[in-house]
Amino acid sequence: MNSSKKTKKTIILSAFLLFFSGLANVAEAQSYLLDMRRDSARSDKLTGGVIEKTAFRAGDENIKITINIPSFQMTLWQNGKEVKTYPIGVGMKDYPLFVGMRQASDVIWNPVWIPPSSDWIEASSKVKPGEIILPTDPRNPLGKLKIPLGYGYLIHQAKGAQDLGSLVSHGCVRVLQTDLYDLAEKIVAARSLPVSPEEISKAKSSKKTLVAELSPPLPVEITYDTLIVEAGKLNVYPDVYDYKTNTPEKLLAELKSSGVDASELTGAEVKRILARAEGKTKFTVSVRNIEAGTALKNGSTSAVVTRTTRAKIARNRRTK
């Protein structure tokens, strides 16, 4: 083949590669936009205005996990009903938690930790990327249990109650040990996994690794929903990752799509409502007060993870 034909062939091949690469990037962009628009599982648009609760049933494998980052909530659902909601900590701004659909592949007690190839690991003098850190090693930050979600994302043990409602991890979900044990044991019981209570008890009291494989994987939906009409109330959560989700246009669009008449809200009031959700504080007001034009007067602010929740956690830890 002469040089001109080789050059032409190379150009055509490069064009094809660029084309298919562009398709992949477009698909990724579309997926990202869809995930960022996804409503929290607790939204009235999905629940019909009522979040049905249920007592957990062993052997009923129709379960899933949802996580909404700005509300610092992780919920276990069974047959579309809420079993339990757990307060969590999530990734820092520089290492945000993934938004989208993930799958839990295993439940692992006393997990090893393999540091990822990341800048924060490269900067560490204690560990190296790819190193196997055993559960007996004090450098292992995962605690007693981890649930892998793929691509290095994990649900694992928090360091303490101070992690809850905070941006504390390198892209992972942190959960208190007691809550993590509870979640793991519910997953095992729902899926009827071949892991006995005796094995779990032994894993809790030792450093021996125990693995329960999830086949098929457990669906985990992670959303970034700062504006939620839930059970007849508007919750405005802080935009913790600065994704520009708390804008007047988006708030009014959320109210409209939820069937709320916001005609009594002025532009200035909308801005003041959004301004009251910042840091670790959320703003809550009933739909009735929005429609009556008394949203600011009757709305209230509170901690995303309340002191009451932290106090209960502390009491539970002291009594165990």
N, C-alpha and C positions, 0 to 999 in steps of 0.2 A: 504494500500500500504506500502511495507516495505521501509526502509531507502535507500537502493541501487536503487530501482525503482524511488523513489522521487528525488534522486540525478541525475539520468539519465535524468529524465523528465526536471529538472531544467536546466541541461546543454544544452539539445536540445532547450528549449525555449530561453535561453540566446543566443544560436548560431543564431536562427532565428532573434531575435531582433537585434543582431549585424550585421547580413547580411543586413536586411532592412535599418538599420541606415546607413550602408556603401553605399547602393544604393542611399539614400537621399543625402549623402555627395558628392557622385560622380556627381549626377544630379546638385547639387548646384555649384560644381566646374566647370562643363561643361557650365552651364548658365553664371557663372562669366567670364569665358574665352571668351564666345561668346559676352557678353556685352562689354568687354574691347576691343575687335577687331572691334566692330561696328563702321562704318564710320559716321562722321558727316553728317547730312541731307543736308549740303551745299556742300558736296564733288562732284566733276565732275563725279565720278563714279556713282552717283545717279541722278544727274541733267542733265548729258549729256553735261556739260560745260556751261550751261546757267541756272541761277536761274530766273525763270519767276516770275514776280511780278503781283499782281492783286489788284484792289480796293476791299475793303471788301463789301460783299453782305449779308444783313440781310436775315434770313430765310434759308440760305444754310448751313446746319448743318455738312457738310463734312469738319470739322476742326480738327487740332491737334496742339500740342505744342512740340517743340524740344528745348533741352538745350544742349549746348556743354560747358563743365566746363572750359577747358583751355582758350577758347576764350571769356568767360564771356558774352555769347550771348544766348538769349531766343527768339525763333521765333514762331510766329503764322502763320500757313499755312491753306489755304482753297483750296480744290481740287488740292493739290499738288503744289500750288503757294504761294509765300511769300506775306503775308499781311503786316506784320510789324516785325521788329527785335528790341528787347529791351536790353540795357546793364544791367548787373546784378552783384550782389555779391554772393558768395557761401560759403560753409562750410569751416572752418579752417582745417588744416592738421590733427589735433587730432579728429576732428568731420567732416569728409568729407561728401560731398553730395553723395548720392547713385548713382551708375552707372547702368543703365538698364531701363526696361520698368516700368512705373508707371501709375496710373490712377487718374485723378482729380475727386473727388466725389461731391464737393460743391463749391460754391462761397459764402463767408460769410463776410458781412460788419460788422464792430464793433465786432470782434470775441472775445470770451473768450479765455483764455490761461490756459491750464492744464500742469504745469511743469512735464516733464517726469522723470522717475526713472533713473537718470544718475549721474555720479560723479560730474559734474559741478553744478547740482542742490543740491546734497547732501552737497557740500561745501559752498552753499549759506546760508547766514543768513537772507535773505529777503523772500524766498519762500520755500515751501515744495513740494515734489513729490505728484502729485494727487490733489493738492490744486486748486480750481477754482478761477482764477484771472479774474475778470470782466473787460469789456472794459473801464469802468470808473476808474479803478485802475491804478495809475501811474506806477505800477510794471509790467504792461502788455507790453511786447516788440513788439507785433505783428502789432501795428499801426491800420490803418482803415480797413484793408482787408486781408483775408487769403484764400488760395486755398489749402485744404489738399490733399496730394498725397499718404496717407497711411503710416502706421508704424511710425508716428510722423514726417514725412517729410512734409514741407510746402513751398508754395510760399507765401511770405508776404511782408509787406512794409519795405523798407530800412529806415535807420535813416537819410540818406542824400546822396549827390553825392559822398562823400568820400567812401561809401560802394562799389561803382561800380568798377569792375576790381580788387576786393580785396577778400581775404579769411577772412571773418568777422563773420560768423554765426556758430551755432551748428548744422550743417547738413542741413540747409534750403537755399532756394533761396530768396535773397532780391531784391526788385524792387522798384523804386521810386514811390511815391504815384500817380502821374499823369499817369505814364505808367501802373500802376496796375489798376487804374480806367478804363483806356482805354481798357486794355485786358479784364477785367471783363465784361464791357458793350458790347464788341464785342462777347464774349461767350454767354451772355444773348440773344443778338439779333440773333446770328446764330442759337441757339437752340430754339428760340421763347419761352423762359422760362416765367412762369407766374409771372414776377416781373416788375412792371411798372416803367417808368422814374421818376414818382413822388415819388415812394417808395425809389428808389435809391438816388434821390436828398435829401430826408429826412434823409436817413441813412448817407449821407455825412456830413450833417450839425448837426447831433445829435450823441448820443452814443447808440442808440437803435439798437440791433442786427437784421440783415436781412439775411435770408438764401435762396439761390437758389440752389436746388438740381440738380445735373447733372445725368440724367438717360436716356441712359446708360452713364457711366463715360467717361470723355474725355481722350483720350490717350496722355500720356506725355513720350517722349523718351529722356533719359538723356545719353549722350555719353561723353567719355573722349578721344578726338581725337586731338592730338597735331600736327600731320603732315597731312595737308590737301591741295590737289590741288583743288582750287576753282576758277572757271571762268578764267582758264588759268594761274593762279598764284599759286605758292607754298607758303603756310603760315605755318611757324614753330612757334608754340605757346610754351611758357614755360611749363615745366612739373611741374605744381604747387603742385602736391601731391607726387612728387618723385616716380612715378610709373615705372620709367626706360623706358619710351616710346620714348625718344629722343636719339636713338642710331644710329650709321652709318648704321647698317644692316636694321633697320626699316625704315629709311629715304629712302634708295635705294629701298627697297621693295615697299614703297608707290609710288615712282616715276614709278617704273616698272609696278605696277598694274594700274596706271593711264595712261599708254601708253606714258610715257615720256622717251626719250633717255638720260640717264645720263652718257654715255660713256666718255664725256668730263670732268666729275667731278673727281678730284683726291681724294684719301682718306683723305689727309690733308684738302682739301677744304670742304669736307663733315663735318669734325669735326669743322671747323671754322664757318660754317653755323649754326650748332647746338649750338655752344657756344654763338652765338649772340642773341639767344632767351633765356632770363633768367629774373628772377624777374617779372616785369610787362611789359616786352618788347617782341615783336614778330619780326620775320624776314620774309620779303616778297620779292619774286623775280618771274619774269615771266618764264613760261616754255620755251619760246624762248631763254631767256638768259641762262638758264640751258643747253639747247641743243647746244648753241653756245659757251659754255665754259666761259661765262662771269658772272656767278651767283654772285660771291662775288663783282665784280666791279660794277654791276648794281642793285644788291639787296639793300634793305634798311631796317632799323629798325624803329619801331614806338611803341608807347604805345598801349597796347591791348585795353584799353579804352582811347581814345585820349583826349587831353585838349579841342579840339574843341567840342567834345561831352559833356564834363563837362560844358563848357561855355554856350552851347545851353540850357542845363538843368537849369543852374543858371538864364539865361535870361527868360526862360519860367516860372520859379518860381516867379521871380520879377513882371511879367506882369499879374499873376493870382490873 
